Amino acid sequence: MLRGLLILLFVLALAAPAFAAEPNPADDGGTISIMKPEPGTAPAKESDKPSRHLRAHVRGSSNTVYPTPLSGPQAPLPVPHQEVATPRPQLPPPLYVPETGRALPNLPTIGAGPGGGETSQDKAVRCAHQAGVYGPSATGNPAGYIGSCINQ
């Protein structure tokens, strides 16, 4: 007896989806509608709905859509002009060379430091350049002249 009930239960479980798959007479034919008709209005007629054949083939727009042409090239914005007033770097006083007894003026330089100031590398290059410009007759010992110029 228990075996017969289990078989009956198994057969009903297999047949349940078949009962659910039968079309409902009040079904709207597969269209999805989240809108309920307003109270007091007649429900939509079957003739107002598109047929399944038409619904399957109507997708998107039926008109040809062409891409919109892009606008022409535009000129880049002009770079804003900024004028920065850089103060002239102060030249150190002339360098006295004790070996020759002369005071040699310092040559101007374009500094790479902040505000056009002279960095230590700029000073070393300027002093070595001055030693070459003035020559050994004016500087005496070029190495001594460059050292005293850098330490000025």
CORBEL-V873017 format. One record per residue. N is the residue number from 1. RES is the residue in three letters. PHI is phi as a letter, one per 20 degrees, with the letter a starting at -180 (999 if undefined). Layout:
N/RES/PHI + N/RES/PHI
This chain:
1/MET/999 + 2/LEU/f + 3/ARG/f + 4/GLY/f + 5/LEU/f + 6/LEU/f + 7/ILE/f + 8/LEU/f + 9/LEU/f + 10/PHE/f + 11/VAL/f + 12/LEU/f + 13/ALA/f + 14/LEU/f + 15/ALA/e + 16/ALA/g + 17/PRO/f + 18/ALA/f + 19/PHE/f + 20/ALA/f + 21/ALA/e + 22/GLU/f + 23/PRO/f + 24/ASN/e + 25/PRO/f + 26/ALA/e + 27/ASP/f + 28/ASP/e + 29/GLY/n + 30/GLY/n + 31/THR/f + 32/ILE/e + 33/SER/c + 34/ILE/e + 35/MET/e + 36/LYS/e + 37/PRO/f + 38/GLU/f + 39/PRO/f + 40/GLY/n + 41/THR/d + 42/ALA/f + 43/PRO/f + 44/ALA/f + 45/LYS/e + 46/GLU/f + 47/SER/f + 48/ASP/f + 49/LYS/e + 50/PRO/f + 51/SER/f + 52/ARG/f + 53/HIS/f + 54/LEU/f + 55/ARG/f + 56/ALA/f + 57/HIS/d + 58/VAL/e + 59/ARG/c + 60/GLY/m + 61/SER/e + 62/SER/e + 63/ASN/e + 64/THR/f + 65/VAL/d + 66/TYR/d + 67/PRO/f + 68/THR/f + 69/PRO/f + 70/LEU/f + 71/SER/f + 72/GLY/f + 73/PRO/f + 74/GLN/d + 75/ALA/f + 76/PRO/f + 77/LEU/f + 78/PRO/f + 79/VAL/f + 80/PRO/f + 81/HIS/e + 82/GLN/c + 83/GLU/d + 84/VAL/d + 85/ALA/e + 86/THR/d + 87/PRO/f + 88/ARG/f + 89/PRO/f + 90/GLN/f + 91/LEU/e + 92/PRO/f + 93/PRO/f + 94/PRO/g + 95/LEU/e + 96/TYR/e + 97/VAL/d + 98/PRO/f + 99/GLU/f + 100/THR/d + 101/GLY/m + 102/ARG/d + 103/ALA/d + 104/LEU/e + 105/PRO/f + 106/ASN/e + 107/LEU/e + 108/PRO/f + 109/THR/c + 110/ILE/d + 111/GLY/f + 112/ALA/d + 113/GLY/f + 114/PRO/f + 115/GLY/m + 116/GLY/n + 117/GLY/f + 118/GLU/e + 119/THR/e + 120/SER/f + 121/GLN/f + 122/ASP/f + 123/LYS/f + 124/ALA/f + 125/VAL/f + 126/ARG/f + 127/CYS/f + 128/ALA/f + 129/HIS/f + 130/GLN/f + 131/ALA/f + 132/GLY/f + 133/VAL/f + 134/TYR/f + 135/GLY/n + 136/PRO/f + 137/SER/f + 138/ALA/e + 139/THR/e + 140/GLY/m + 141/ASN/e + 142/PRO/f + 143/ALA/f + 144/GLY/f + 145/TYR/f + 146/ILE/f + 147/GLY/f + 148/SER/f + 149/CYS/f + 150/ILE/f + 151/ASN/e + 152/GLN/f
